[in-house]
Amino acid sequence: MKESSPVMKERVLEVWVQPRASRNEIIGYRNHFLRLRVTAPPVEGEANQAVKRLLAEALGIPPSRVEILKGDKGRRKKVRVLEVPLSNWEKLENMKEETEIS
């Protein structure tokens, strides 16, 4: 039987998004927000879908486990991620320590 790695059940992230950027990337943390850049425009939910794909890829989970709870039409968002492998979550948290600016 295959052993599964530890999984974090659920976490809510405060995210700040820059749409229409030159590339999709996670910049790091600033003022307690995880800052993201996405190439998609903020039209018809395209930037929101890009946010979900970017976070899912970074955390090693399917996009269906990323949900935008608040901020559909703004740059500031509350995003819930579900069932993230703990090792992948720790990589994102380490970025917080490296880039946090108050």
C-alpha positions in Angstrom: 0.0 0.0 0.0 1.3 3.4 -0.9 1.9 5.9 1.9 0.5 9.3 1.4 2.3 12.4 2.4 0.8 14.8 5.0 -1.9 17.1 3.6 -3.1 20.5 4.9 -6.9 20.4 4.7 -7.7 24.0 4.1 -6.2 27.5 4.1 -7.4 30.9 3.2 -4.9 33.3 1.5 -5.0 37.0 1.2 -3.9 37.7 -2.4 -3.1 40.8 -4.4 -3.2 40.4 -8.2 -1.7 42.4 -11.0 -3.5 41.5 -14.3 -2.1 42.1 -17.8 1.5 41.4 -16.6 4.3 40.3 -18.9 4.3 36.8 -17.3 2.5 34.7 -14.7 4.4 34.6 -11.5 4.3 34.6 -7.7 6.2 37.7 -6.5 6.2 37.0 -2.8 4.5 38.6 0.2 4.0 42.2 1.0 1.8 43.7 3.7 0.5 40.2 4.5 -0.7 39.7 0.9 0.6 37.1 -1.5 1.4 39.1 -4.6 0.7 37.5 -8.0 1.2 38.7 -11.6 -1.0 37.1 -14.3 -1.0 37.8 -18.0 -4.7 37.6 -18.4 -6.9 40.7 -18.5 -9.5 41.4 -15.8 -12.3 40.7 -18.3 -15.0 38.0 -17.9 -13.1 36.2 -15.1 -10.0 35.5 -17.1 -7.6 36.9 -14.5 -9.4 34.9 -11.8 -9.0 31.7 -13.7 -5.3 32.6 -14.2 -4.9 33.1 -10.5 -6.5 29.7 -9.8 -4.2 28.0 -12.3 -1.0 29.8 -11.0 -1.7 28.9 -7.4 -2.7 25.3 -8.2 0.5 24.8 -10.2 2.6 26.3 -7.4 1.0 24.1 -4.7 0.8 21.0 -6.8 -2.9 20.6 -6.7 -5.7 20.7 -9.4 -7.3 24.1 -10.1 -10.6 22.7 -8.8 -9.1 22.9 -5.3 -8.6 26.6 -5.5 -11.6 28.8 -4.8 -11.9 32.6 -4.9 -14.1 33.5 -1.9 -14.0 37.2 -2.1 -12.8 39.9 -4.5 -14.0 38.5 -7.9 -13.8 42.0 -9.4 -10.9 43.5 -7.5 -7.2 43.1 -7.1 -7.5 42.0 -3.5 -8.9 38.5 -3.1 -9.5 35.9 -0.5 -8.6 32.5 -1.9 -9.2 29.1 -0.3 -7.0 26.2 -1.1 -7.9 22.6 -0.2 -5.9 19.5 0.4 -2.4 20.9 -0.3 0.6 18.6 0.3 2.4 19.9 3.4 5.8 20.0 1.6 4.3 22.2 -1.1 2.7 24.5 1.4 6.0 24.9 3.3 7.7 26.2 0.1 5.1 28.9 -0.2 5.4 29.8 3.5 9.2 30.0 3.2 8.7 32.6 0.5 6.8 34.6 3.1 9.8 34.7 5.4 12.1 35.7 2.6 10.0 38.5 1.0 7.7 39.9 3.7 7.8 43.7 3.8 5.5 45.6 6.1 
